[in-house]
Structures are given as structure tokens and as C-alpha cells.
Amino acid sequence: MPRTADALVEPALLVWARESAGVDVAAAAKRLTIDPDRLIGWEAGTSRPTVAQLRRLAELYKRPLAIFYLPEPPLDFQPLRDYRRLPDAEAGRLSPRLRATIRRARAVREAALDLRDGNDEPVAPAPRVQSSRSDSEAVGNAARELLGVPLSTQFGWRDPGRALNGWIDAVSRLDVLVLQAQAIPIDEMRGFSITEDRLPVIVLNGSDFPNGRTFTLLHEVAHLLLNAGGVCDLLPRRRTRGPTDEVEVLCNRVAAATLMPASSFRAESAVLSGAPDGQWDEDVVAGLAARYAVSREAVVRRLYTLGLTNWDYLQAKQVEYRAAYDAHRDEQRRRRQQEQRPGGPGFYRMKVRDLGRGFIESSLEAYHRRAITGSDLTEFLEIKVSQVPKLEAELATTGGSRD
């Protein structure tokens, strides 16, 4: 078979694409099944990849082929502030998949803004709070007022998926773009937020259970209200190590205060009864979690922030709940393997969950009135035009479930 033509690309573009994807030379060469020295030669300009090899590079780095023919690297990847304190994570180190997810979130935001501007639809300014940034209860009350969710409505959300969708709808009404990500370990990222003056973005880890995503959503709302977006793990901190930890602690407290307002939570009969030495009965915790449609871990966090339990209890419960979470995930995988069926919702339901019903409907509406082309639609939604009827059927028949 004849050798394909060399790709006339600038070596700097190859270096930029690899580094911005978070892939080192050894890992890239292994995925391409080539010697690392060959890749080093391409990046140094002493040799060139073929067009076929460049296509494989584009696929590996998750970049469109055309971007490699620019005269110089674009400045498109803006790192987010890293609020994580993961045991095995290096500060600021993001996996290639997480980097690609951040890029994708920015691209979806730009597309959504183009659609709104093209329709002359106003976009509300990003939500901010005027309350003292150090007063988590005041910020939580301000957040709840902005979101406009009465307690009576929340108490009706007994199903975790319904509660998650209800809070997503409330956040979306503030002109905040809420997306969800796939195939990123929770140990790397529970969620992240991108602060902008118009149409800020929140991305939730779709691998988490609905109750966990609800708390993450309100945690990221707190980041937006404080104009301090970034990548988060939501781990409790007993002692802060500087401004980054202080923001995370505040956002955790704000999320708990928003979901479980102090005036209501303290008045619960189970809470008024108290607990000896802050050791709350598990049935009480589970009952409060069901009432407020949150996780048991969120309830324990709230008990801690209100001074109704201690750090040791919080830590012990977090370990217990995380072990139960892992065991449940393992059991789900085992059952799927035994039944020999794929896990999780179908492709089109996941598409609605990850990109949000509003963005998908706006894209489809613009396509049908020919405001955007089929190529635009494919780029926005990452589907083929031939798949549009099935996506529309998912929107029509299921209401676009996002849990």
C-alpha cells in the first residue's frame, strides 16, 4: 500500500495539542503504537506525520483535524482553579478526559450564546450575592431566594431523580448552563463551574448518584454566586490550608444551608429531640434525608455546620456512606455483567442529560428554521443529522429525564 502524503503542520501545533490534552509523549506514542522518538521528531520538526497519522493524533487529542493547520496554536484552554484536595491527586493535574470535558463545556456555552444572540433572546447577568461572603447562612438564604424553590415544593420531591431535575430547572432559570459529564471518576471530580458575566456553566459528574449531584449542583451555585469557579471534590475540611480551602468550606456550608434552611431544619421534631454526644441515630438521618430529598451525607454535613454533631462523627459517616456507595456501584456492575446487558440509560437519554434539554431544543429549533446548518448541529450536539428524529422522540416521549 502506498504511503500517504505528509501532513504540512507546524510542529508547535502538535506540541500544543498534546499538552493541552494532558497527554505525555510516552502515553501518546503507546496509543498510536509508534516509537516515542518518532513523535518527538514530529514535534521537533525533524520529520512529519502522514495525513493518516495526523487523523489519529486528532482523534487521540480530541481535536478537529482542521485545527492542526492553523498558523500557530490557539489560546483556547484556560485552566480552572483547582479546589480539590484529593489524596492521590497532584494539584492542578487534570486527566485528558477532564480537560476535554472542560473544553467541551466552554464550546457548548459559546454555541448556546450564539443561539440566544441569534434569536435576540436576552441573557440575564450571572447571579451574584450581596451578602457577606463569610456568612454561609446568609449566602445560603440568598441562593434559595434567587432559586425560588419553596420548601413545600422541595418536600414533594421524594424521589432523588425528581429532586435533582427540580433543582437543575431552578438553576437553569437563572441563565446558568447545567451540563453533566460521563466516564470521569468521582475521586477526580465531583463537579466544576465556569464563572462568566453571561451564561456561566456548571458541570456535574454523571457517575454520582442523584442525591450526590444535587449537593454538588448547589455547591457549584455557591461558587458562581461568589464569582469563584473551579474544579471541586467537595471533601470536608476541618482545617483550611489557605484561601482555596476556605472557599471550598464556605461553598459546602452554603450548599447545605440552601438545601436545608436553618430555621426549618432546627424546627424538625427529630432535630429538636437531639442526640447524645452528637451521635445521631441512622433512622433519624435517613428520615431527614428523605424529607429534604438530599443524601444522608448532606444531612450529616448540615448537623455538623449547625453545631449539632462533631467532626469525628462526620468523618466516620462519610467513610461509611462512601463504602456503601462503592458497594452499590460494584453490585450494579455485577448484575449487569450477569444479565449480559449494557448499563445505564440509552444514548439519547444520556445526550439530553449531559447537554440539557434547553440547549438541545434551542439547537434543534434553530436547525429546523435553517438558522444553523446540519454541520453546525452535528458540532453542537455531537450527533449525525440522521439521528435527529430519535433524539426528538426521546424529548417527546420521556420528557428528557436527566437523572
C-alpha positions as CSV (number, residue, x, y, z in Angstrom):
1,M,0.0,0.0,0.0
2,P,1.5,3.4,-1.0
3,R,2.4,5.8,1.8
4,T,0.0,8.7,2.3
5,A,1.3,12.3,1.9
6,D,2.9,14.1,4.8
7,A,0.8,16.5,6.7
8,L,2.1,20.0,6.4
9,V,1.6,21.1,10.0
10,E,3.5,23.3,12.3
11,P,5.4,21.3,15.0
12,A,4.2,23.8,17.6
13,L,0.6,22.7,16.9
14,L,1.4,19.1,17.7
15,V,3.1,20.0,21.0
16,W,0.2,22.3,21.9
17,A,-2.5,19.7,21.1
18,R,-0.8,17.0,23.2
19,E,0.0,19.2,26.2
20,S,-3.5,20.8,26.2
21,A,-5.0,17.3,26.2
22,G,-2.9,16.4,29.2
23,V,-1.1,13.5,27.5
24,D,2.6,12.9,27.8
25,V,4.9,11.7,25.0
26,A,5.1,8.1,26.2
27,A,1.3,7.7,26.6
28,A,0.6,9.3,23.2
29,A,3.2,7.1,21.5
30,K,1.7,4.0,23.1
31,R,-1.8,4.8,22.0
32,L,-0.5,5.5,18.5
33,T,1.6,2.3,18.5
34,I,4.7,4.2,17.4
35,D,8.1,4.7,18.9
36,P,8.3,7.8,21.2
37,D,11.3,9.1,19.3
38,R,9.1,9.3,16.2
39,L,6.6,11.5,18.0
40,I,9.4,13.6,19.4
41,G,10.7,14.1,15.8
42,W,7.3,15.3,14.6
43,E,7.1,17.8,17.5
44,A,10.7,19.0,16.8
45,G,10.0,19.4,13.1
46,T,12.7,17.0,12.0
47,S,10.1,14.8,10.4
48,R,6.3,14.9,9.7
49,P,3.4,12.6,10.3
50,T,1.4,11.4,7.4
51,V,-2.2,12.7,6.9
52,A,-3.4,9.3,8.2
53,Q,-1.2,9.6,11.3
54,L,-2.4,13.2,11.9
55,R,-6.0,12.0,11.8
56,R,-5.1,9.5,14.6
57,L,-3.4,12.3,16.6
58,A,-6.6,14.5,16.2
59,E,-8.7,11.6,17.5
60,L,-6.4,11.0,20.4
61,Y,-6.2,14.6,21.4
62,K,-9.9,15.1,20.7
63,R,-9.3,18.0,18.3
64,P,-10.8,18.7,14.9
65,L,-8.4,17.9,12.1
66,A,-8.6,21.4,10.7
67,I,-7.2,23.0,13.9
68,F,-3.7,21.4,13.1
69,Y,-3.5,23.6,10.0
70,L,-3.6,26.9,11.9
71,P,-0.5,29.1,11.6
72,E,0.0,29.0,15.4
73,P,-1.5,27.3,18.5
74,P,-4.8,28.9,19.7
75,L,-5.1,30.0,23.3
76,D,-8.3,28.1,23.9
77,F,-7.7,26.1,27.1
78,Q,-8.0,28.2,30.2
79,P,-7.3,26.1,33.3
80,L,-9.8,26.3,36.0
81,R,-8.9,27.0,39.6
82,D,-8.3,23.7,41.4
83,Y,-10.1,23.4,44.7
84,R,-9.5,19.7,45.1
85,R,-7.7,18.1,48.0
86,L,-7.6,14.5,46.7
87,P,-5.3,12.1,48.4
88,D,-3.7,10.9,45.2
89,A,-4.1,14.0,43.0
90,E,-1.4,16.4,42.1
91,A,-2.7,20.0,42.4
92,G,-3.7,21.4,39.1
93,R,-3.2,18.0,37.3
94,L,-6.3,17.2,35.2
95,S,-6.8,13.9,33.3
96,P,-7.1,14.1,29.5
97,R,-10.8,13.3,29.8
98,L,-11.5,16.0,32.3
99,R,-9.6,18.5,30.2
100,A,-11.7,17.5,27.2
101,T,-14.8,17.9,29.3
102,I,-13.8,21.4,30.3
103,R,-13.1,22.3,26.6
104,R,-16.5,20.8,25.6
105,A,-18.3,22.8,28.3
106,R,-16.8,26.0,27.0
107,A,-17.7,25.1,23.4
108,V,-21.3,24.3,24.4
109,R,-21.5,27.7,26.2
110,E,-20.3,29.5,23.1
111,A,-22.8,27.7,21.0
112,A,-25.7,28.4,23.4
113,L,-24.8,32.1,23.5
114,D,-24.7,32.2,19.7
115,L,-28.2,30.6,19.6
116,R,-29.6,33.1,22.1
117,D,-27.9,36.1,20.5
118,G,-29.1,34.9,17.1
119,N,-32.7,34.9,18.3
120,D,-32.3,38.2,20.0
121,E,-33.0,36.5,23.3
122,P,-31.8,38.4,26.4
123,V,-29.4,36.6,28.7
124,A,-29.6,37.5,32.3
125,P,-26.4,38.7,34.1
126,A,-24.6,36.0,36.1
127,P,-26.1,35.6,39.5
128,R,-24.1,37.2,42.4
129,V,-24.8,37.7,46.1
130,Q,-24.6,40.9,48.1
131,S,-24.5,39.1,51.4
132,S,-21.2,38.8,53.4
133,R,-19.1,36.2,51.7
134,S,-18.1,34.8,55.0
135,D,-21.6,34.2,56.3
136,S,-22.7,30.9,54.8
137,E,-26.2,31.1,56.2
138,A,-26.8,34.5,54.6
139,V,-25.4,33.3,51.3
140,G,-27.5,30.2,51.5
141,N,-30.6,32.2,52.2
142,A,-29.8,34.5,49.3
143,A,-29.2,31.5,47.0
144,R,-32.5,30.0,48.0
145,E,-34.4,33.2,47.3
146,L,-32.7,33.5,43.9
147,L,-33.7,29.9,43.0
148,G,-37.3,30.4,44.1
149,V,-37.9,26.9,45.4
150,P,-40.4,26.8,48.3
151,L,-39.9,24.2,51.0
152,S,-43.4,22.8,50.2
153,T,-42.2,22.1,46.6
154,Q,-38.9,20.5,47.9
155,F,-40.7,18.3,50.4
156,G,-42.7,16.9,47.4
157,W,-39.6,15.8,45.7
158,R,-39.3,12.4,47.5
159,D,-37.6,10.8,44.5
160,P,-33.9,11.7,44.2
161,G,-34.0,12.0,40.4
162,R,-37.1,14.2,40.6
163,A,-35.3,16.4,43.2
164,L,-32.2,16.7,41.0
165,N,-34.2,17.7,38.0
166,G,-36.2,20.2,40.0
167,W,-33.0,21.9,41.3
168,I,-31.5,21.8,37.8
169,D,-34.6,23.6,36.4
170,A,-34.4,26.2,39.1
171,V,-30.7,26.9,38.4
172,S,-31.3,26.9,34.7
173,R,-33.9,29.6,35.1
174,L,-31.1,31.9,36.3
175,D,-29.5,31.5,32.8
176,V,-26.9,29.1,34.1
177,L,-26.0,26.3,31.8
178,V,-26.1,23.0,33.6
179,L,-24.3,20.1,31.9
180,Q,-23.3,16.6,33.0
181,A,-20.1,14.6,32.3
182,Q,-19.5,10.9,31.7
183,A,-16.7,8.5,32.5
184,I,-14.8,10.7,34.9
185,P,-14.1,9.1,38.3
186,I,-15.8,10.8,41.2
187,D,-12.4,10.6,43.0
188,E,-11.1,13.1,40.4
189,M,-14.0,15.5,40.2
190,R,-17.5,15.8,41.7
191,G,-18.2,18.9,39.7
192,F,-16.9,22.2,38.3
193,S,-18.1,25.6,37.4
194,I,-17.0,28.3,34.9
195,T,-17.7,31.8,36.0
196,E,-18.7,34.2,33.2
197,D,-20.6,37.5,33.2
198,R,-23.2,35.8,30.9
199,L,-24.3,32.2,30.9
200,P,-21.9,30.7,33.4
201,V,-21.6,26.9,33.4
202,I,-21.9,24.1,36.0
203,V,-20.9,20.6,35.1
204,L,-21.9,17.6,37.3
205,N,-20.3,14.2,37.4
206,G,-22.9,11.9,35.9
207,S,-21.3,8.9,37.6
208,D,-22.6,10.2,41.0
209,F,-26.0,9.2,42.4
210,P,-28.8,11.8,42.0
211,N,-28.6,12.9,45.7
212,G,-24.9,13.5,45.4
213,R,-25.3,15.5,42.2
214,T,-27.9,17.7,43.9
215,F,-25.5,18.7,46.6
216,T,-22.7,19.2,44.0
217,L,-25.1,21.4,42.0
218,L,-25.8,23.7,44.9
219,H,-22.1,23.7,45.9
220,E,-21.3,24.9,42.4
221,V,-24.1,27.5,42.5
222,A,-22.3,28.9,45.6
223,H,-19.1,29.1,43.6
224,L,-20.9,31.1,40.9
225,L,-22.5,33.4,43.5
226,L,-19.0,34.1,44.8
227,N,-17.6,34.5,41.3
228,A,-15.0,31.8,42.2
229,G,-15.4,28.9,39.7
230,G,-13.2,25.9,39.6
231,V,-12.9,22.1,39.9
232,C,-14.1,20.6,43.1
233,D,-14.1,17.4,45.1
234,L,-16.4,18.5,47.9
235,L,-14.3,16.8,50.6
236,P,-14.9,18.2,54.1
237,R,-12.1,20.2,55.6
238,R,-11.5,20.5,59.3
239,R,-8.6,22.8,59.0
240,T,-8.1,25.1,56.0
241,R,-4.7,25.4,54.3
242,G,-5.3,28.8,52.7
243,P,-7.8,30.7,50.5
244,T,-8.6,27.8,48.3
245,D,-9.7,25.6,51.2
246,E,-11.6,28.5,52.7
247,V,-13.7,28.9,49.5
248,E,-14.5,25.1,49.5
249,V,-15.5,25.1,53.1
250,L,-17.8,28.1,52.5
251,C,-19.4,26.5,49.4
252,N,-20.0,23.3,51.2
253,R,-21.7,25.2,54.0
254,V,-23.7,27.3,51.6
255,A,-25.0,24.2,49.7
256,A,-26.1,22.7,53.0
257,A,-27.8,25.9,54.1
258,T,-29.6,26.3,50.8
259,L,-30.9,22.8,50.8
260,M,-31.8,22.7,54.5
261,P,-32.5,26.2,55.8
262,A,-31.6,26.5,59.4
263,S,-35.0,27.8,60.6
264,S,-36.8,24.8,59.1
265,F,-34.1,22.2,59.8
266,R,-33.7,23.1,63.5
267,A,-37.5,23.0,63.9
268,E,-37.8,19.4,62.8
269,S,-39.1,17.3,65.7
270,A,-36.3,14.7,65.1
271,V,-33.7,17.5,65.4
272,L,-35.4,19.1,68.4
273,S,-35.1,15.7,70.2
274,G,-31.3,15.9,69.9
275,A,-28.8,13.2,70.1
276,P,-26.4,12.2,73.0
277,D,-22.9,13.3,72.3
278,G,-23.8,14.2,68.7
279,Q,-24.2,10.5,67.7
280,W,-27.4,10.6,65.6
281,D,-29.5,7.5,65.1
282,E,-29.3,6.4,61.5
283,D,-33.1,6.3,61.1
284,V,-33.2,10.0,62.0
285,V,-30.6,10.8,59.4
286,A,-32.4,8.8,56.8
287,G,-35.7,10.4,57.6
288,L,-34.3,13.9,57.3
289,A,-32.6,12.9,54.0
290,A,-35.9,11.7,52.6
291,R,-37.8,14.8,53.8
292,Y,-35.4,17.2,52.2
293,A,-34.6,15.0,49.2
294,V,-30.9,15.0,49.9
295,S,-28.3,12.4,50.7
296,R,-27.6,11.2,54.2
297,E,-24.1,12.7,53.9
298,A,-25.7,16.1,53.2
299,V,-27.8,15.8,56.4
300,V,-24.7,14.9,58.5
301,R,-22.9,17.9,57.0
302,R,-25.8,20.1,58.0
303,L,-25.8,18.7,61.5
304,Y,-22.1,19.5,61.7
305,T,-22.4,23.1,60.4
306,L,-25.1,23.8,62.8
307,G,-23.0,22.5,65.7
308,L,-25.3,19.5,66.4
309,T,-22.6,16.9,65.9
310,N,-18.8,16.7,65.9
311,W,-16.0,16.2,63.4
312,D,-15.3,12.6,64.3
313,Y,-19.0,11.7,63.6
314,L,-18.9,13.5,60.3
315,Q,-15.8,11.7,59.2
316,A,-17.0,8.3,60.3
317,K,-20.2,8.7,58.5
318,Q,-18.5,9.9,55.3
319,V,-16.4,6.8,55.3
320,E,-19.4,4.6,56.0
321,Y,-21.5,6.2,53.2
322,R,-18.7,6.2,50.7
323,A,-18.1,2.4,51.3
324,A,-21.9,1.8,50.8
325,Y,-21.7,3.9,47.6
326,D,-18.8,1.8,46.3
327,A,-20.5,-1.4,47.2
328,H,-23.7,-0.4,45.5
329,R,-21.8,0.6,42.3
330,D,-20.0,-2.8,42.3
331,E,-23.3,-4.6,42.8
332,Q,-24.8,-2.8,39.9
333,R,-21.8,-3.7,37.6
334,R,-22.0,-7.3,38.8
335,R,-25.7,-7.6,37.9
336,R,-25.2,-6.0,34.5
337,Q,-22.5,-8.5,33.7
338,Q,-24.6,-11.4,34.9
339,E,-27.5,-10.3,32.8
340,Q,-25.2,-9.5,29.9
341,R,-26.8,-6.2,29.2
342,P,-25.3,-2.7,28.9
343,G,-25.7,-0.5,32.0
344,G,-27.4,2.8,32.3
345,P,-29.9,4.8,30.2
346,G,-29.8,4.8,26.4
347,F,-27.7,7.0,24.2
348,Y,-30.4,9.7,23.5
349,R,-31.4,9.9,27.1
350,M,-27.8,10.4,28.1
351,K,-27.5,13.1,25.4
352,V,-30.4,15.0,27.0
353,R,-29.0,14.6,30.5
354,D,-25.4,15.7,29.6
355,L,-26.2,18.7,27.4
356,G,-29.5,19.8,29.0
357,R,-33.0,19.9,27.4
358,G,-32.9,23.6,26.9
359,F,-29.8,23.7,24.8
360,I,-30.8,20.7,22.7
361,E,-34.3,22.1,22.0
362,S,-32.8,25.5,21.0
363,S,-30.3,23.8,18.7
364,L,-33.0,21.7,17.0
365,E,-35.3,24.7,16.7
366,A,-32.6,26.7,15.0
367,Y,-31.7,23.8,12.7
368,H,-35.4,23.4,11.6
369,R,-35.8,27.0,10.8
370,R,-32.4,26.9,9.0
371,A,-30.7,29.4,11.2
372,I,-27.9,26.8,11.6
373,T,-26.7,24.1,9.2
374,G,-26.6,20.4,9.6
375,S,-22.8,20.7,10.2
376,D,-23.5,23.2,13.0
377,L,-26.0,20.9,14.6
378,T,-23.6,18.0,14.4
379,E,-20.9,20.1,16.1
380,F,-23.2,21.4,18.8
381,L,-24.9,18.1,19.7
382,E,-22.2,15.6,18.5
383,I,-24.8,13.5,16.6
384,K,-25.4,12.8,13.0
385,V,-28.3,14.6,11.3
386,S,-29.9,11.2,10.6
387,Q,-30.1,10.7,14.4
388,V,-32.3,13.8,15.0
389,P,-35.6,12.0,14.8
390,K,-34.6,9.6,17.6
391,L,-33.4,12.5,19.7
392,E,-36.6,14.3,19.2
393,A,-38.6,11.2,20.1
394,E,-36.6,10.9,23.3
395,L,-37.5,14.5,24.2
396,A,-41.2,13.9,23.3
397,T,-41.8,10.5,25.0
398,T,-39.7,10.7,28.2
399,G,-39.6,14.4,28.9
400,G,-35.8,14.2,28.6
401,S,-35.1,12.6,32.0
402,R,-31.7,13.9,33.3
403,D,-31.1,11.7,36.3
